[in-house]
Amino acid sequence: MGILDSLENSPELKGMLGQLGAAVIPVVLGEVMGNGGQGGLSAIVAKLEQAGLGEQVKSWIGAGQNLPITAEQLQQVLGSDTVKQLAARFNIPVDQLSQVLAQQLPGAVDSASPNGKLPHTA
């Protein structure tokens, strides 16, 4: 099971975006974390740390509770243009996309780093 598989059945996502949106969010998150234009998980983590969100990132990678990130913080890190492009590509309102990604990214990074370290391929 991939780190994004469980998101497709998340009641939280289905409530916010409906079934189409819930099915699309794992793909969008994969774009953000994977080989999309953002450069992969390590690049996203580096961008978050450079933006002063290192404490949050450490909580996601390490053991314990994941600290939250706001939709606005995530949008600043990814860039408004990137978020707008993803939202347009998947036909999801920008505000909703940013909010859901901010809610899901900590858990996705946490799942991708089960031993407290990012995978070498990230």
C-alpha positions as a Markdown table, in Angstrom:
| # | Residue | x | y | z |
|---|---|---|---|---|
| 1 | Met | 0.0 | 0.0 | 0.0 |
| 2 | Gly | 1.4 | 3.4 | -1.0 |
| 3 | Ile | 1.5 | 6.3 | 1.3 |
| 4 | Leu | -1.3 | 8.0 | -0.6 |
| 5 | Asp | -3.6 | 5.1 | -1.1 |
| 6 | Ser | -5.6 | 5.6 | 2.2 |
| 7 | Leu | -6.4 | 9.2 | 1.3 |
| 8 | Glu | -8.8 | 8.1 | -1.4 |
| 9 | Asn | -11.2 | 6.7 | 1.2 |
| 10 | Ser | -10.8 | 9.5 | 3.7 |
| 11 | Pro | -14.2 | 10.7 | 4.9 |
| 12 | Glu | -12.8 | 14.1 | 5.7 |
| 13 | Leu | -11.8 | 14.6 | 2.1 |
| 14 | Lys | -15.0 | 13.2 | 0.7 |
| 15 | Gly | -16.9 | 15.7 | 2.9 |
| 16 | Met | -14.9 | 18.6 | 1.7 |
| 17 | Leu | -14.6 | 17.9 | -2.0 |
| 18 | Gly | -16.9 | 15.1 | -2.9 |
| 19 | Gln | -15.9 | 11.8 | -4.4 |
| 20 | Leu | -14.2 | 13.3 | -7.4 |
| 21 | Gly | -12.0 | 15.6 | -5.3 |
| 22 | Ala | -11.2 | 12.8 | -2.8 |
| 23 | Ala | -10.0 | 10.7 | -5.7 |
| 24 | Val | -7.9 | 13.5 | -7.1 |
| 25 | Ile | -6.2 | 14.7 | -3.9 |
| 26 | Pro | -3.8 | 11.7 | -3.7 |
| 27 | Val | -2.8 | 12.4 | -7.3 |
| 28 | Val | -2.2 | 16.1 | -6.5 |
| 29 | Leu | -0.3 | 15.2 | -3.3 |
| 30 | Gly | 1.8 | 12.8 | -5.4 |
| 31 | Glu | 2.5 | 15.6 | -7.8 |
| 32 | Val | 3.6 | 17.8 | -4.9 |
| 33 | Met | 5.7 | 15.1 | -3.1 |
| 34 | Gly | 6.7 | 13.0 | -6.1 |
| 35 | Asn | 8.3 | 13.9 | -9.4 |
| 36 | Gly | 6.1 | 16.8 | -10.2 |
| 37 | Gly | 7.4 | 20.3 | -10.8 |
| 38 | Gln | 8.3 | 20.6 | -7.1 |
| 39 | Gly | 11.3 | 18.3 | -7.2 |
| 40 | Gly | 10.1 | 15.5 | -4.9 |
| 41 | Leu | 9.7 | 15.1 | -1.1 |
| 42 | Ser | 13.2 | 16.2 | -0.2 |
| 43 | Ala | 12.8 | 19.4 | -2.2 |
| 44 | Ile | 9.4 | 20.1 | -0.5 |
| 45 | Val | 10.9 | 19.5 | 2.9 |
| 46 | Ala | 13.9 | 21.8 | 2.1 |
| 47 | Lys | 11.5 | 24.5 | 0.9 |
| 48 | Leu | 9.4 | 24.2 | 4.1 |
| 49 | Glu | 12.5 | 24.4 | 6.3 |
| 50 | Gln | 13.8 | 27.4 | 4.4 |
| 51 | Ala | 10.4 | 29.1 | 4.9 |
| 52 | Gly | 10.9 | 28.8 | 8.7 |
| 53 | Leu | 8.7 | 25.7 | 9.1 |
| 54 | Gly | 11.5 | 23.4 | 10.2 |
| 55 | Glu | 9.8 | 22.7 | 13.5 |
| 56 | Gln | 6.7 | 21.4 | 11.7 |
| 57 | Val | 8.7 | 19.3 | 9.3 |
| 58 | Lys | 10.7 | 17.7 | 12.1 |
| 59 | Ser | 7.5 | 16.8 | 13.9 |
| 60 | Trp | 6.3 | 15.1 | 10.7 |
| 61 | Ile | 9.5 | 13.1 | 10.1 |
| 62 | Gly | 10.1 | 12.2 | 13.8 |
| 63 | Ala | 8.0 | 10.3 | 16.3 |
| 64 | Gly | 5.1 | 12.0 | 18.0 |
| 65 | Gln | 2.3 | 14.3 | 17.1 |
| 66 | Asn | 2.5 | 16.1 | 13.7 |
| 67 | Leu | 2.4 | 19.9 | 14.0 |
| 68 | Pro | 0.0 | 21.6 | 11.6 |
| 69 | Ile | 0.7 | 23.8 | 8.7 |
| 70 | Thr | -1.8 | 26.4 | 7.4 |
| 71 | Ala | -3.1 | 26.5 | 3.8 |
| 72 | Glu | -1.5 | 30.0 | 3.5 |
| 73 | Gln | 1.9 | 28.7 | 4.7 |
| 74 | Leu | 1.8 | 25.8 | 2.2 |
| 75 | Gln | 0.7 | 28.1 | -0.6 |
| 76 | Gln | 3.6 | 30.4 | 0.1 |
| 77 | Val | 6.1 | 27.5 | 0.1 |
| 78 | Leu | 4.7 | 25.9 | -3.1 |
| 79 | Gly | 4.1 | 29.2 | -4.8 |
| 80 | Ser | 0.7 | 30.6 | -5.7 |
| 81 | Asp | 1.2 | 29.9 | -9.4 |
| 82 | Thr | 1.9 | 26.2 | -8.6 |
| 83 | Val | -1.2 | 25.8 | -6.5 |
| 84 | Lys | -3.3 | 27.6 | -9.1 |
| 85 | Gln | -2.0 | 25.4 | -11.8 |
| 86 | Leu | -2.7 | 22.2 | -9.8 |
| 87 | Ala | -6.2 | 23.5 | -8.9 |
| 88 | Ala | -7.0 | 24.3 | -12.5 |
| 89 | Arg | -5.5 | 21.0 | -13.7 |
| 90 | Phe | -7.8 | 19.0 | -11.4 |
| 91 | Asn | -10.7 | 21.4 | -11.4 |
| 92 | Ile | -10.6 | 22.1 | -7.6 |
| 93 | Pro | -11.0 | 25.5 | -6.1 |
| 94 | Val | -7.6 | 26.9 | -5.0 |
| 95 | Asp | -8.7 | 27.6 | -1.5 |
| 96 | Gln | -10.0 | 24.1 | -1.0 |
| 97 | Leu | -7.0 | 22.5 | -2.6 |
| 98 | Ser | -4.6 | 24.4 | -0.3 |
| 99 | Gln | -6.6 | 23.6 | 2.8 |
| 100 | Val | -6.8 | 19.9 | 2.1 |
| 101 | Leu | -3.2 | 19.7 | 1.1 |
| 102 | Ala | -2.2 | 21.5 | 4.3 |
| 103 | Gln | -4.3 | 18.9 | 6.3 |
| 104 | Gln | -2.9 | 15.9 | 4.4 |
| 105 | Leu | 0.8 | 16.8 | 3.9 |
| 106 | Pro | 1.9 | 16.2 | 7.5 |
| 107 | Gly | 0.5 | 12.7 | 7.5 |
| 108 | Ala | 1.9 | 11.9 | 4.1 |
| 109 | Val | 5.4 | 13.0 | 5.0 |
| 110 | Asp | 5.1 | 11.1 | 8.3 |
| 111 | Ser | 4.1 | 8.0 | 6.4 |
| 112 | Ala | 7.0 | 8.5 | 4.0 |
| 113 | Ser | 9.5 | 8.6 | 6.8 |
| 114 | Pro | 8.6 | 5.7 | 9.1 |
| 115 | Asn | 12.1 | 5.4 | 10.6 |
| 116 | Gly | 12.4 | 9.1 | 11.3 |
| 117 | Lys | 14.3 | 9.7 | 8.0 |
| 118 | Leu | 13.3 | 10.6 | 4.5 |
| 119 | Pro | 13.8 | 7.8 | 2.0 |
| 120 | His | 16.9 | 8.2 | -0.2 |
| 121 | Thr | 14.7 | 8.3 | -3.3 |
| 122 | Ala | 12.5 | 11.1 | -2.0 |
